[in-house]
């Protein structure tokens, strides 16, 4: 299935961010969970996605790290490989320019912290 660019409304445990929303059938949803380490390393967290084109609110799920808490999320580091995937995806899907700038300027990578 094709994806749609969305902004995700945060909550007390989840910051706002931009991304791509895919509709999955039950089998694919389970497969993604297994390949991404649910329930050991990650968990499904409910969120509300807003379609760029229409502003339509769509209930959705995202994967969140079980180790991360809101207090230490600013200290999280990602791999340079994963950051490149995020940056390339943000460009490909034409995500919000301010979000793209954030990915290129503010995200810390292991061995190369920003600021």
N, C-alpha and C positions, 0 to 999 in steps of 0.2 A: 504494500500500500504506500502511497505517496505521503509525504509529511507536510506540515503547515508550520510556518514561523509563528511563534507565540511569545508573549511575555508572561512570566509566572508570578502571581501575587504571593508574596511571602506571608509568613505567620510568625508567631513568637519563636518557633524552632527552625524557620526556613527564610533566608533572605530572598528578596526579589531577584529575578534573573531572566534571561532570554534564552530561547532554545527552539527545538523543533519537536512537534507533537506528532506521534504516529498512533494510528488506531490498530490495535492488535487483537487477534482472536484469543480465546482462552489458552489454546495450546502454545501459541507464540509468546504470550505473556509469561506462562510458566517456564518456557525455554529461556527467555531473557533472564528471568530471575535466577535460574540455575547457573547459567553461564557467567552471571555477574556476582555470584556468591551469596545469594539470598538463601537462608537466613543467617549465615555465619558472619559475613563481613558487611553486608548491606541489607537494608530493609526498604520495603515499599512505603512511601509516605504520600498521603493525599495532598493535593494542591488544586488551585484554580488557575487554568491557563486562559489567557486572553488572546484571541486570534488577531494578528496584526491588521488584516484587511477590514474586519468588521467590528472588532472589540467584543465579539461574542464570548461569553464566559463558558468554559468547558471544564467539567470536573475531570481530573486526571491523577495519575500517580507518577512519582519520580523515585529514583533510587537515591537513598541517602546513606552515608557511612554510619555504621552503628557505633564507631569509636568517637565520632565528632559530636561535640556539644556546642550550643550557641556561644558559650564563653571562649572556647578554644578554636572556633572556626577561622578566626583571622590569622591563626598561626599554622593553619594547614598548608602543606606543601604538596604540589602535584608533580608528576614526572614531566620532563620537557616533552617527551613523546605525546603524552595525553594533552598537554597544553597546545601543542601544534595541531592536534586533531580538532580541539575546540576552536582555535583561531581559523583554521581552514573551513570548518563547518559554518562558522559565523559569517565569513566572507561569502561562501557559496550560497547560503540561504538569505543573504542580505539582511542580517539581523541589525537591530538598532545600532547606529554608529557609535553612540556613547558606550554601549556594551562592548562593541569591538575594540574601542580604545582601551577600555578596562582590561580586556584580555591581553592586550599587547603591552600595557604599562604597569599594571598593578598585581598581577598574579605571580606568586612566589613558586619557584620550582626547586626541587631538591638540588642543593649545591649551587644555586644561583638565586638567593633571595632578593626580592625587590625592596629597595629602601633599607 
